[in-house]
Amino acid sequence: MEIPEELITALEVPALELTALQGVNGVGLGMREENEEFFDELAVRVYVDDATDVPELPTQIHGLPVCVVEFSIEPARGVADQRKP
């Protein structure tokens, strides 16, 4: 699935606004996903910590459907975290 460059550019501001919402940890473009099933349709994918506690989101952005994907992010362990006291 090819994503036009102008669409990527048009979604930069809405992506920043969405990632500012509590519980949203990322925004991307890709296949629409609903209930772990993928569809051959381009969508704005909003990644959230908890799909049961999603902030109010638009249903479409620039004519694309918005789908919510539960994807929690855990901090990576650094070298300092691996040292033993």
Distance bins in CASP14 RR format, pairs under 12 A and 6 or more apart:
PFRMAT RR
TARGET T0000
AUTHOR 0000-0000-0000
RMODE 2
METHOD distances of the structure
MODEL  1
1 7 0 0 0 0 0 1 0 0 0 0 0
1 29 0 0 0 0 1 0 0 0 0 0 0
1 30 1 0 0 1 0 0 0 0 0 0 0
1 31 1 0 0 1 0 0 0 0 0 0 0
1 32 0 0 0 0 0 1 0 0 0 0 0
1 38 0 0 0 0 0 1 0 0 0 0 0
1 39 0 0 0 0 0 1 0 0 0 0 0
1 40 1 0 0 1 0 0 0 0 0 0 0
1 41 0 0 0 0 1 0 0 0 0 0 0
1 42 1 0 0 1 0 0 0 0 0 0 0
1 43 0 0 0 0 0 1 0 0 0 0 0
2 8 0 0 0 0 0 1 0 0 0 0 0
2 29 0 0 0 0 0 1 0 0 0 0 0
2 30 0 0 0 0 0 1 0 0 0 0 0
2 42 0 0 0 0 1 0 0 0 0 0 0
3 9 0 0 0 0 0 1 0 0 0 0 0
3 10 0 0 0 0 0 1 0 0 0 0 0
3 11 0 0 0 0 1 0 0 0 0 0 0
3 28 0 0 0 0 1 0 0 0 0 0 0
3 29 1 0 1 0 0 0 0 0 0 0 0
3 30 1 0 0 1 0 0 0 0 0 0 0
3 31 0 0 0 0 0 1 0 0 0 0 0
3 42 1 0 0 1 0 0 0 0 0 0 0
3 43 0 0 0 0 0 1 0 0 0 0 0
3 44 0 0 0 0 0 1 0 0 0 0 0
3 45 0 0 0 0 0 1 0 0 0 0 0
3 62 0 0 0 0 0 1 0 0 0 0 0
3 64 0 0 0 0 0 1 0 0 0 0 0
4 10 0 0 0 0 1 0 0 0 0 0 0
4 11 0 0 0 0 0 1 0 0 0 0 0
4 29 0 0 0 0 1 0 0 0 0 0 0
4 42 0 0 0 0 1 0 0 0 0 0 0
4 62 0 0 0 0 0 1 0 0 0 0 0
4 64 0 0 0 0 0 1 0 0 0 0 0
5 11 0 0 0 0 0 1 0 0 0 0 0
5 12 0 0 0 0 0 1 0 0 0 0 0
5 29 0 0 0 0 0 1 0 0 0 0 0
6 12 0 0 0 0 0 1 0 0 0 0 0
6 62 0 0 0 0 1 0 0 0 0 0 0
7 14 0 0 0 0 0 1 0 0 0 0 0
7 15 0 0 0 0 0 1 0 0 0 0 0
7 28 0 0 0 0 0 1 0 0 0 0 0
7 29 1 0 0 1 0 0 0 0 0 0 0
7 30 0 0 0 0 0 1 0 0 0 0 0
7 42 0 0 0 0 1 0 0 0 0 0 0
7 43 0 0 0 0 0 1 0 0 0 0 0
7 44 0 0 0 0 1 0 0 0 0 0 0
7 61 0 0 0 0 0 1 0 0 0 0 0
7 62 1 0 0 1 0 0 0 0 0 0 0
7 63 0 0 0 0 1 0 0 0 0 0 0
7 64 1 0 0 1 0 0 0 0 0 0 0
8 14 0 0 0 0 0 1 0 0 0 0 0
8 15 0 0 0 0 1 0 0 0 0 0 0
8 27 0 0 0 0 0 1 0 0 0 0 0
8 28 0 0 0 0 1 0 0 0 0 0 0
8 29 1 0 0 1 0 0 0 0 0 0 0
8 30 0 0 0 0 0 1 0 0 0 0 0
8 42 0 0 0 0 0 1 0 0 0 0 0
8 44 0 0 0 0 0 1 0 0 0 0 0
8 62 0 0 0 0 0 1 0 0 0 0 0
8 64 0 0 0 0 0 1 0 0 0 0 0
9 15 0 0 0 0 0 1 0 0 0 0 0
9 29 0 0 0 0 0 1 0 0 0 0 0
9 62 0 0 0 0 0 1 0 0 0 0 0
10 29 0 0 0 0 0 1 0 0 0 0 0
10 44 0 0 0 0 0 1 0 0 0 0 0
10 61 0 0 0 0 1 0 0 0 0 0 0
10 62 1 0 1 0 0 0 0 0 0 0 0
10 63 0 0 0 0 0 1 0 0 0 0 0
10 64 0 0 0 0 1 0 0 0 0 0 0
11 17 0 0 0 0 0 1 0 0 0 0 0
11 18 0 0 0 0 1 0 0 0 0 0 0
11 19 0 0 0 0 0 1 0 0 0 0 0
11 26 0 0 0 0 0 1 0 0 0 0 0
11 27 1 0 0 1 0 0 0 0 0 0 0
11 28 1 0 0 1 0 0 0 0 0 0 0
11 29 1 0 0 1 0 0 0 0 0 0 0
11 30 0 0 0 0 0 1 0 0 0 0 0
11 42 0 0 0 0 0 1 0 0 0 0 0
11 43 0 0 0 0 0 1 0 0 0 0 0
11 44 1 0 0 1 0 0 0 0 0 0 0
11 45 0 0 0 0 0 1 0 0 0 0 0
11 46 0 0 0 0 0 1 0 0 0 0 0
11 58 0 0 0 0 0 1 0 0 0 0 0
11 60 0 0 0 0 0 1 0 0 0 0 0
11 61 1 0 0 1 0 0 0 0 0 0 0
11 62 1 0 0 1 0 0 0 0 0 0 0
11 63 0 0 0 0 0 1 0 0 0 0 0
11 64 0 0 0 0 1 0 0 0 0 0 0
11 66 0 0 0 0 0 1 0 0 0 0 0
12 18 0 0 0 0 0 1 0 0 0 0 0
12 19 0 0 0 0 0 1 0 0 0 0 0
12 27 0 0 0 0 1 0 0 0 0 0 0
12 28 0 0 0 0 0 1 0 0 0 0 0
12 29 0 0 0 0 0 1 0 0 0 0 0
12 44 0 0 0 0 0 1 0 0 0 0 0
12 61 0 0 0 0 0 1 0 0 0 0 0
12 62 0 0 0 0 0 1 0 0 0 0 0
13 19 0 0 0 0 0 1 0 0 0 0 0
13 20 0 0 0 0 0 1 0 0 0 0 0
13 27 0 0 0 0 0 1 0 0 0 0 0
13 61 0 0 0 0 0 1 0 0 0 0 0
13 62 0 0 0 0 0 1 0 0 0 0 0
14 20 0 0 0 0 0 1 0 0 0 0 0
14 21 0 0 0 0 0 1 0 0 0 0 0
14 24 0 0 0 0 0 1 0 0 0 0 0
14 26 0 0 0 0 0 1 0 0 0 0 0
14 27 1 0 0 1 0 0 0 0 0 0 0
14 28 0 0 0 0 0 1 0 0 0 0 0
14 29 0 0 0 0 0 1 0 0 0 0 0
14 44 1 0 0 1 0 0 0 0 0 0 0
14 46 0 0 0 0 0 1 0 0 0 0 0
14 57 0 0 0 0 0 1 0 0 0 0 0
14 58 0 0 0 0 1 0 0 0 0 0 0
14 60 0 0 0 0 0 1 0 0 0 0 0
14 61 1 0 1 0 0 0 0 0 0 0 0
14 62 1 0 0 1 0 0 0 0 0 0 0
14 63 0 0 0 0 0 1 0 0 0 0 0
14 64 0 0 0 0 0 1 0 0 0 0 0
14 66 0 0 0 0 1 0 0 0 0 0 0
15 21 0 0 0 0 0 1 0 0 0 0 0
15 24 0 0 0 0 1 0 0 0 0 0 0
15 25 0 0 0 0 0 1 0 0 0 0 0
15 26 1 0 0 1 0 0 0 0 0 0 0
15 27 1 0 1 0 0 0 0 0 0 0 0
15 28 1 0 0 1 0 0 0 0 0 0 0
15 29 0 0 0 0 1 0 0 0 0 0 0
15 44 0 0 0 0 1 0 0 0 0 0 0
15 45 0 0 0 0 0 1 0 0 0 0 0
15 46 0 0 0 0 1 0 0 0 0 0 0
15 47 0 0 0 0 0 1 0 0 0 0 0
15 61 0 0 0 0 1 0 0 0 0 0 0
15 62 0 0 0 0 0 1 0 0 0 0 0
15 64 0 0 0 0 0 1 0 0 0 0 0
15 66 0 0 0 0 0 1 0 0 0 0 0
16 24 0 0 0 0 0 1 0 0 0 0 0
16 26 0 0 0 0 0 1 0 0 0 0 0
16 27 0 0 0 0 1 0 0 0 0 0 0
17 24 0 0 0 0 1 0 0 0 0 0 0
17 26 0 0 0 0 0 1 0 0 0 0 0
17 27 0 0 0 0 1 0 0 0 0 0 0
17 44 0 0 0 0 0 1 0 0 0 0 0
17 46 0 0 0 0 0 1 0 0 0 0 0
17 55 0 0 0 0 0 1 0 0 0 0 0
17 57 0 0 0 0 0 1 0 0 0 0 0
17 58 0 0 0 0 1 0 0 0 0 0 0
17 61 0 0 0 0 1 0 0 0 0 0 0
18 24 1 0 1 0 0 0 0 0 0 0 0
18 25 0 0 0 0 0 1 0 0 0 0 0
18 26 1 0 0 1 0 0 0 0 0 0 0
18 27 1 0 1 0 0 0 0 0 0 0 0
18 28 0 0 0 0 1 0 0 0 0 0 0
18 44 0 0 0 0 1 0 0 0 0 0 0
18 45 0 0 0 0 0 1 0 0 0 0 0
18 46 1 0 1 0 0 0 0 0 0 0 0
18 47 0 0 0 0 1 0 0 0 0 0 0
18 48 0 0 0 0 1 0 0 0 0 0 0
18 54 0 0 0 0 0 1 0 0 0 0 0
18 55 0 0 0 0 1 0 0 0 0 0 0
18 56 0 0 0 0 0 1 0 0 0 0 0
18 57 1 0 0 1 0 0 0 0 0 0 0
18 58 0 0 0 0 1 0 0 0 0 0 0
18 61 0 0 0 0 1 0 0 0 0 0 0
18 66 0 0 0 0 1 0 0 0 0 0 0
18 68 0 0 0 0 0 1 0 0 0 0 0
19 25 1 0 0 1 0 0 0 0 0 0 0
19 26 1 0 1 0 0 0 0 0 0 0 0
19 27 1 0 1 0 0 0 0 0 0 0 0
19 28 0 0 0 0 0 1 0 0 0 0 0
19 44 0 0 0 0 0 1 0 0 0 0 0
19 46 0 0 0 0 1 0 0 0 0 0 0
19 47 0 0 0 0 1 0 0 0 0 0 0
19 48 0 0 0 0 0 1 0 0 0 0 0
19 55 0 0 0 0 0 1 0 0 0 0 0
19 57 0 0 0 0 0 1 0 0 0 0 0
19 73 0 0 0 0 0 1 0 0 0 0 0
20 26 0 0 0 0 0 1 0 0 0 0 0
20 27 0 0 0 0 0 1 0 0 0 0 0
20 55 0 0 0 0 1 0 0 0 0 0 0
21 27 0 0 0 0 0 1 0 0 0 0 0
21 46 0 0 0 0 1 0 0 0 0 0 0
21 47 0 0 0 0 0 1 0 0 0 0 0
21 48 0 0 0 0 1 0 0 0 0 0 0
21 49 0 0 0 0 0 1 0 0 0 0 0
21 53 0 0 0 0 0 1 0 0 0 0 0
21 54 0 0 0 0 1 0 0 0 0 0 0
21 55 1 0 1 0 0 0 0 0 0 0 0
21 56 0 0 0 0 1 0 0 0 0 0 0
21 57 1 0 0 1 0 0 0 0 0 0 0
21 58 0 0 0 0 0 1 0 0 0 0 0
21 68 0 0 0 0 0 1 0 0 0 0 0
22 48 0 0 0 0 1 0 0 0 0 0 0
22 49 0 0 0 0 1 0 0 0 0 0 0
22 50 0 0 0 0 0 1 0 0 0 0 0
22 53 0 0 0 0 1 0 0 0 0 0 0
22 54 0 0 0 0 0 1 0 0 0 0 0
22 55 1 0 0 1 0 0 0 0 0 0 0
22 56 0 0 0 0 0 1 0 0 0 0 0
23 46 0 0 0 0 1 0 0 0 0 0 0
23 47 0 0 0 0 1 0 0 0 0 0 0
23 48 1 0 1 0 0 0 0 0 0 0 0
23 49 1 0 1 0 0 0 0 0 0 0 0
23 50 1 0 0 1 0 0 0 0 0 0 0
23 51 0 0 0 0 0 1 0 0 0 0 0
23 52 0 0 0 0 0 1 0 0 0 0 0
23 53 1 0 0 1 0 0 0 0 0 0 0
23 54 1 0 0 1 0 0 0 0 0 0 0
23 55 1 0 0 1 0 0 0 0 0 0 0
23 57 0 0 0 0 0 1 0 0 0 0 0
23 68 0 0 0 0 0 1 0 0 0 0 0
23 70 0 0 0 0 0 1 0 0 0 0 0
23 71 0 0 0 0 0 1 0 0 0 0 0
23 72 0 0 0 0 1 0 0 0 0 0 0
23 73 0 0 0 0 0 1 0 0 0 0 0
24 44 0 0 0 0 0 1 0 0 0 0 0
24 45 0 0 0 0 0 1 0 0 0 0 0
24 46 1 0 1 0 0 0 0 0 0 0 0
24 47 1 0 0 1 0 0 0 0 0 0 0
24 48 1 0 1 0 0 0 0 0 0 0 0
24 49 0 0 0 0 1 0 0 0 0 0 0
24 50 0 0 0 0 0 1 0 0 0 0 0
24 51 0 0 0 0 0 1 0 0 0 0 0
24 53 0 0 0 0 0 1 0 0 0 0 0
24 54 0 0 0 0 1 0 0 0 0 0 0
24 55 1 0 0 1 0 0 0 0 0 0 0
24 56 0 0 0 0 0 1 0 0 0 0 0
24 57 0 0 0 0 1 0 0 0 0 0 0
24 66 0 0 0 0 0 1 0 0 0 0 0
24 68 0 0 0 0 1 0 0 0 0 0 0
24 69 0 0 0 0 0 1 0 0 0 0 0
24 70 0 0 0 0 0 1 0 0 0 0 0
24 71 0 0 0 0 0 1 0 0 0 0 0
24 72 0 0 0 0 0 1 0 0 0 0 0
24 73 0 0 0 0 0 1 0 0 0 0 0
25 45 0 0 0 0 0 1 0 0 0 0 0
25 46 0 0 0 0 1 0 0 0 0 0 0
25 47 1 0 1 0 0 0 0 0 0 0 0
25 48 1 0 0 1 0 0 0 0 0 0 0
25 49 1 0 0 1 0 0 0 0 0 0 0
25 50 0 0 0 0 0 1 0 0 0 0 0
25 54 0 0 0 0 0 1 0 0 0 0 0
25 55 0 0 0 0 0 1 0 0 0 0 0
25 68 0 0 0 0 0 1 0 0 0 0 0
25 69 0 0 0 0 0 1 0 0 0 0 0
25 70 0 0 0 0 0 1 0 0 0 0 0
25 71 1 0 0 1 0 0 0 0 0 0 0
25 72 1 0 0 1 0 0 0 0 0 0 0
25 73 1 0 1 0 0 0 0 0 0 0 0
25 74 0 0 0 0 0 1 0 0 0 0 0
25 75 0 0 0 0 0 1 0 0 0 0 0
26 44 0 0 0 0 0 1 0 0 0 0 0
26 45 0 0 0 0 1 0 0 0 0 0 0
26 46 1 0 0 1 0 0 0 0 0 0 0
26 47 1 0 1 0 0 0 0 0 0 0 0
26 48 0 0 0 0 1 0 0 0 0 0 0
26 49 0 0 0 0 0 1 0 0 0 0 0
26 68 0 0 0 0 0 1 0 0 0 0 0
26 69 0 0 0 0 1 0 0 0 0 0 0
26 70 0 0 0 0 0 1 0 0 0 0 0
26 71 1 0 0 1 0 0 0 0 0 0 0
26 72 0 0 0 0 0 1 0 0 0 0 0
26 73 0 0 0 0 1 0 0 0 0 0 0
27 43 0 0 0 0 0 1 0 0 0 0 0
27 44 1 0 0 1 0 0 0 0 0 0 0
27 45 1 0 0 1 0 0 0 0 0 0 0
27 46 1 0 1 0 0 0 0 0 0 0 0
27 47 1 0 0 1 0 0 0 0 0 0 0
27 48 0 0 0 0 0 1 0 0 0 0 0
27 57 0 0 0 0 0 1 0 0 0 0 0
27 58 0 0 0 0 0 1 0 0 0 0 0
27 61 0 0 0 0 1 0 0 0 0 0 0
27 64 0 0 0 0 0 1 0 0 0 0 0
27 66 0 0 0 0 1 0 0 0 0 0 0
27 67 0 0 0 0 0 1 0 0 0 0 0
27 68 0 0 0 0 0 1 0 0 0 0 0
27 69 0 0 0 0 0 1 0 0 0 0 0
27 71 0 0 0 0 0 1 0 0 0 0 0
28 42 0 0 0 0 0 1 0 0 0 0 0
28 43 0 0 0 0 1 0 0 0 0 0 0
28 44 1 0 0 1 0 0 0 0 0 0 0
28 45 1 0 1 0 0 0 0 0 0 0 0
28 46 1 0 0 1 0 0 0 0 0 0 0
28 47 1 0 0 1 0 0 0 0 0 0 0
28 61 0 0 0 0 0 1 0 0 0 0 0
28 64 0 0 0 0 0 1 0 0 0 0 0
28 66 0 0 0 0 0 1 0 0 0 0 0
28 67 0 0 0 0 0 1 0 0 0 0 0
28 68 0 0 0 0 0 1 0 0 0 0 0
28 69 0 0 0 0 1 0 0 0 0 0 0
28 71 0 0 0 0 0 1 0 0 0 0 0
29 41 0 0 0 0 0 1 0 0 0 0 0
29 42 1 0 0 1 0 0 0 0 0 0 0
29 43 1 0 0 1 0 0 0 0 0 0 0
29 44 1 0 0 1 0 0 0 0 0 0 0
29 45 1 0 0 1 0 0 0 0 0 0 0
29 46 0 0 0 0 0 1 0 0 0 0 0
29 47 0 0 0 0 0 1 0 0 0 0 0
29 61 0 0 0 0 1 0 0 0 0 0 0
29 62 0 0 0 0 0 1 0 0 0 0 0
29 64 1 0 0 1 0 0 0 0 0 0 0
29 65 0 0 0 0 0 1 0 0 0 0 0
29 66 0 0 0 0 0 1 0 0 0 0 0
29 67 0 0 0 0 0 1 0 0 0 0 0
30 38 0 0 0 0 1 0 0 0 0 0 0
30 39 0 0 0 0 0 1 0 0 0 0 0
30 40 0 0 0 0 0 1 0 0 0 0 0
30 41 0 0 0 0 1 0 0 0 0 0 0
30 42 1 0 1 0 0 0 0 0 0 0 0
30 43 1 0 1 0 0 0 0 0 0 0 0
30 44 0 0 0 0 1 0 0 0 0 0 0
30 45 1 0 1 0 0 0 0 0 0 0 0
30 46 0 0 0 0 0 1 0 0 0 0 0
30 47 0 0 0 0 0 1 0 0 0 0 0
30 64 0 0 0 0 1 0 0 0 0 0 0
30 65 0 0 0 0 0 1 0 0 0 0 0
30 66 0 0 0 0 0 1 0 0 0 0 0
30 67 0 0 0 0 1 0 0 0 0 0 0
30 69 0 0 0 0 1 0 0 0 0 0 0
31 37 0 0 0 0 0 1 0 0 0 0 0
31 38 1 0 1 0 0 0 0 0 0 0 0
31 39 1 0 0 1 0 0 0 0 0 0 0
31 40 1 0 0 1 0 0 0 0 0 0 0
31 41 1 0 0 1 0 0 0 0 0 0 0
31 42 1 0 0 1 0 0 0 0 0 0 0
31 43 1 0 0 1 0 0 0 0 0 0 0
31 44 0 0 0 0 0 1 0 0 0 0 0
31 45 0 0 0 0 1 0 0 0 0 0 0
31 64 0 0 0 0 0 1 0 0 0 0 0
31 65 0 0 0 0 0 1 0 0 0 0 0
31 67 0 0 0 0 1 0 0 0 0 0 0
31 69 0 0 0 0 0 1 0 0 0 0 0
32 38 1 0 0 1 0 0 0 0 0 0 0
32 39 1 0 1 0 0 0 0 0 0 0 0
32 40 0 0 0 0 1 0 0 0 0 0 0
32 41 1 0 1 0 0 0 0 0 0 0 0
32 42 1 0 0 1 0 0 0 0 0 0 0
32 43 1 1 0 0 0 0 0 0 0 0 0
32 44 0 0 0 0 1 0 0 0 0 0 0
32 45 0 0 0 0 1 0 0 0 0 0 0
32 46 0 0 0 0 0 1 0 0 0 0 0
32 60 0 0 0 0 0 1 0 0 0 0 0
32 64 0 0 0 0 1 0 0 0 0 0 0
32 65 1 0 1 0 0 0 0 0 0 0 0
32 66 0 0 0 0 1 0 0 0 0 0 0
32 67 1 0 1 0 0 0 0 0 0 0 0
32 68 0 0 0 0 0 1 0 0 0 0 0
32 69 0 0 0 0 0 1 0 0 0 0 0
33 39 1 0 0 1 0 0 0 0 0 0 0
33 40 0 0 0 0 0 1 0 0 0 0 0
33 41 0 0 0 0 1 0 0 0 0 0 0
33 42 0 0 0 0 0 1 0 0 0 0 0
33 43 1 0 0 1 0 0 0 0 0 0 0
33 44 0 0 0 0 0 1 0 0 0 0 0
33 45 1 0 0 1 0 0 0 0 0 0 0
33 46 0 0 0 0 0 1 0 0 0 0 0
33 47 0 0 0 0 0 1 0 0 0 0 0
33 51 0 0 0 0 0 1 0 0 0 0 0
33 65 0 0 0 0 0 1 0 0 0 0 0
33 66 0 0 0 0 0 1 0 0 0 0 0
33 67 1 0 1 0 0 0 0 0 0 0 0
33 68 0 0 0 0 1 0 0 0 0 0 0
33 69 1 0 1 0 0 0 0 0 0 0 0
33 70 0 0 0 0 0 1 0 0 0 0 0
33 71 0 0 0 0 0 1 0 0 0 0 0
34 41 0 0 0 0 0 1 0 0 0 0 0
34 43 0 0 0 0 1 0 0 0 0 0 0
34 45 0 0 0 0 0 1 0 0 0 0 0
34 51 0 0 0 0 0 1 0 0 0 0 0
34 65 0 0 0 0 1 0 0 0 0 0 0
34 66 0 0 0 0 0 1 0 0 0 0 0
34 67 1 0 0 1 0 0 0 0 0 0 0
34 68 0 0 0 0 1 0 0 0 0 0 0
34 69 0 0 0 0 1 0 0 0 0 0 0
35 51 0 0 0 0 0 1 0 0 0 0 0
35 67 0 0 0 0 0 1 0 0 0 0 0
35 68 0 0 0 0 0 1 0 0 0 0 0
35 69 0 0 0 0 0 1 0 0 0 0 0
35 70 0 0 0 0 0 1 0 0 0 0 0
36 51 0 0 0 0 0 1 0 0 0 0 0
36 67 0 0 0 0 0 1 0 0 0 0 0
36 68 0 0 0 0 0 1 0 0 0 0 0
36 69 0 0 0 0 1 0 0 0 0 0 0
36 70 0 0 0 0 1 0 0 0 0 0 0
37 67 0 0 0 0 0 1 0 0 0 0 0
37 69 0 0 0 0 0 1 0 0 0 0 0
38 45 0 0 0 0 0 1 0 0 0 0 0
38 67 0 0 0 0 1 0 0 0 0 0 0
38 69 0 0 0 0 0 1 0 0 0 0 0
39 45 0 0 0 0 0 1 0 0 0 0 0
39 65 0 0 0 0 1 0 0 0 0 0 0
39 67 0 0 0 0 1 0 0 0 0 0 0
41 60 0 0 0 0 0 1 0 0 0 0 0
41 63 0 0 0 0 0 1 0 0 0 0 0
41 64 0 0 0 0 1 0 0 0 0 0 0
41 65 1 0 0 1 0 0 0 0 0 0 0
41 66 0 0 0 0 0 1 0 0 0 0 0
41 67 0 0 0 0 1 0 0 0 0 0 0
42 60 0 0 0 0 0 1 0 0 0 0 0
42 61 0 0 0 0 0 1 0 0 0 0 0
42 62 0 0 0 0 0 1 0 0 0 0 0
42 63 0 0 0 0 1 0 0 0 0 0 0
42 64 1 0 1 0 0 0 0 0 0 0 0
42 65 0 0 0 0 1 0 0 0 0 0 0
42 66 0 0 0 0 0 1 0 0 0 0 0
42 67 0 0 0 0 0 1 0 0 0 0 0
43 59 0 0 0 0 0 1 0 0 0 0 0
43 60 0 0 0 0 1 0 0 0 0 0 0
43 61 0 0 0 0 1 0 0 0 0 0 0
43 62 0 0 0 0 0 1 0 0 0 0 0
43 63 0 0 0 0 1 0 0 0 0 0 0
43 64 1 0 1 0 0 0 0 0 0 0 0
43 65 1 0 1 0 0 0 0 0 0 0 0
43 66 1 0 0 1 0 0 0 0 0 0 0
43 67 1 0 1 0 0 0 0 0 0 0 0
43 68 0 0 0 0 0 1 0 0 0 0 0
43 69 0 0 0 0 1 0 0 0 0 0 0
44 57 0 0 0 0 1 0 0 0 0 0 0
44 58 0 0 0 0 1 0 0 0 0 0 0
44 59 0 0 0 0 0 1 0 0 0 0 0
44 60 0 0 0 0 1 0 0 0 0 0 0
44 61 1 0 1 0 0 0 0 0 0 0 0
44 62 1 0 0 1 0 0 0 0 0 0 0
44 63 0 0 0 0 1 0 0 0 0 0 0
44 64 1 0 1 0 0 0 0 0 0 0 0
44 65 1 0 0 1 0 0 0 0 0 0 0
44 66 1 0 1 0 0 0 0 0 0 0 0
44 67 1 0 0 1 0 0 0 0 0 0 0
44 68 0 0 0 0 0 1 0 0 0 0 0
44 69 0 0 0 0 0 1 0 0 0 0 0
45 57 0 0 0 0 0 1 0 0 0 0 0
45 61 0 0 0 0 0 1 0 0 0 0 0
45 64 0 0 0 0 1 0 0 0 0 0 0
45 65 0 0 0 0 1 0 0 0 0 0 0
45 66 0 0 0 0 1 0 0 0 0 0 0
45 67 1 0 1 0 0 0 0 0 0 0 0
45 68 0 0 0 0 1 0 0 0 0 0 0
45 69 1 0 1 0 0 0 0 0 0 0 0
45 70 0 0 0 0 0 1 0 0 0 0 0
45 71 0 0 0 0 1 0 0 0 0 0 0
46 54 0 0 0 0 1 0 0 0 0 0 0
46 55 0 0 0 0 1 0 0 0 0 0 0
46 56 0 0 0 0 0 1 0 0 0 0 0
46 57 1 0 0 1 0 0 0 0 0 0 0
46 58 0 0 0 0 1 0 0 0 0 0 0
46 59 0 0 0 0 0 1 0 0 0 0 0
46 61 0 0 0 0 1 0 0 0 0 0 0
46 64 0 0 0 0 0 1 0 0 0 0 0
46 65 0 0 0 0 0 1 0 0 0 0 0
46 66 1 0 0 1 0 0 0 0 0 0 0
46 67 1 0 0 1 0 0 0 0 0 0 0
46 68 1 0 1 0 0 0 0 0 0 0 0
46 69 1 0 0 1 0 0 0 0 0 0 0
46 70 0 0 0 0 0 1 0 0 0 0 0
46 71 0 0 0 0 1 0 0 0 0 0 0
47 54 0 0 0 0 0 1 0 0 0 0 0
47 57 0 0 0 0 0 1 0 0 0 0 0
47 66 0 0 0 0 0 1 0 0 0 0 0
47 67 0 0 0 0 0 1 0 0 0 0 0
47 68 0 0 0 0 1 0 0 0 0 0 0
47 69 1 0 1 0 0 0 0 0 0 0 0
47 70 1 0 0 1 0 0 0 0 0 0 0
47 71 1 0 1 0 0 0 0 0 0 0 0
47 72 0 0 0 0 1 0 0 0 0 0 0
47 73 0 0 0 0 1 0 0 0 0 0 0
48 54 1 0 1 0 0 0 0 0 0 0 0
48 55 0 0 0 0 1 0 0 0 0 0 0
48 57 0 0 0 0 1 0 0 0 0 0 0
48 66 0 0 0 0 0 1 0 0 0 0 0
48 67 0 0 0 0 0 1 0 0 0 0 0
48 68 1 0 1 0 0 0 0 0 0 0 0
48 69 1 0 0 1 0 0 0 0 0 0 0
48 70 1 0 1 0 0 0 0 0 0 0 0
48 71 1 0 0 1 0 0 0 0 0 0 0
48 72 0 0 0 0 1 0 0 0 0 0 0
48 73 0 0 0 0 0 1 0 0 0 0 0
49 55 0 0 0 0 0 1 0 0 0 0 0
49 68 0 0 0 0 0 1 0 0 0 0 0
49 69 0 0 0 0 0 1 0 0 0 0 0
49 70 1 0 0 1 0 0 0 0 0 0 0
49 71 0 0 0 0 1 0 0 0 0 0 0
49 72 1 0 1 0 0 0 0 0 0 0 0
49 73 1 0 0 1 0 0 0 0 0 0 0
49 74 0 0 0 0 0 1 0 0 0 0 0
50 68 0 0 0 0 0 1 0 0 0 0 0
50 69 0 0 0 0 0 1 0 0 0 0 0
50 70 1 0 0 1 0 0 0 0 0 0 0
50 71 0 0 0 0 0 1 0 0 0 0 0
50 72 1 0 0 1 0 0 0 0 0 0 0
50 73 0 0 0 0 0 1 0 0 0 0 0
51 57 0 0 0 0 0 1 0 0 0 0 0
51 67 0 0 0 0 0 1 0 0 0 0 0
51 68 1 0 1 0 0 0 0 0 0 0 0
51 69 1 0 0 1 0 0 0 0 0 0 0
51 70 1 1 0 0 0 0 0 0 0 0 0
51 71 0 0 0 0 1 0 0 0 0 0 0
51 72 0 0 0 0 1 0 0 0 0 0 0
52 68 0 0 0 0 0 1 0 0 0 0 0
52 70 0 0 0 0 1 0 0 0 0 0 0
53 68 0 0 0 0 0 1 0 0 0 0 0
53 70 0 0 0 0 0 1 0 0 0 0 0
53 72 0 0 0 0 0 1 0 0 0 0 0
54 66 0 0 0 0 0 1 0 0 0 0 0
54 67 0 0 0 0 0 1 0 0 0 0 0
54 68 1 0 1 0 0 0 0 0 0 0 0
54 69 0 0 0 0 0 1 0 0 0 0 0
54 70 0 0 0 0 1 0 0 0 0 0 0
55 66 0 0 0 0 0 1 0 0 0 0 0
55 68 0 0 0 0 1 0 0 0 0 0 0
56 66 0 0 0 0 0 1 0 0 0 0 0
56 68 0 0 0 0 0 1 0 0 0 0 0
57 65 0 0 0 0 0 1 0 0 0 0 0
57 66 1 0 1 0 0 0 0 0 0 0 0
57 67 0 0 0 0 1 0 0 0 0 0 0
57 68 1 0 0 1 0 0 0 0 0 0 0
57 69 0 0 0 0 0 1 0 0 0 0 0
58 64 0 0 0 0 0 1 0 0 0 0 0
58 65 0 0 0 0 1 0 0 0 0 0 0
58 66 1 0 1 0 0 0 0 0 0 0 0
58 67 0 0 0 0 0 1 0 0 0 0 0
58 68 0 0 0 0 0 1 0 0 0 0 0
59 65 1 0 0 1 0 0 0 0 0 0 0
59 66 1 0 1 0 0 0 0 0 0 0 0
59 67 0 0 0 0 1 0 0 0 0 0 0
59 68 0 0 0 0 0 1 0 0 0 0 0
60 66 1 0 0 1 0 0 0 0 0 0 0
60 67 0 0 0 0 0 1 0 0 0 0 0
61 67 0 0 0 0 0 1 0 0 0 0 0
75 81 0 0 0 0 1 0 0 0 0 0 0
76 82 0 0 0 0 0 1 0 0 0 0 0
77 83 0 0 0 0 0 1 0 0 0 0 0
END
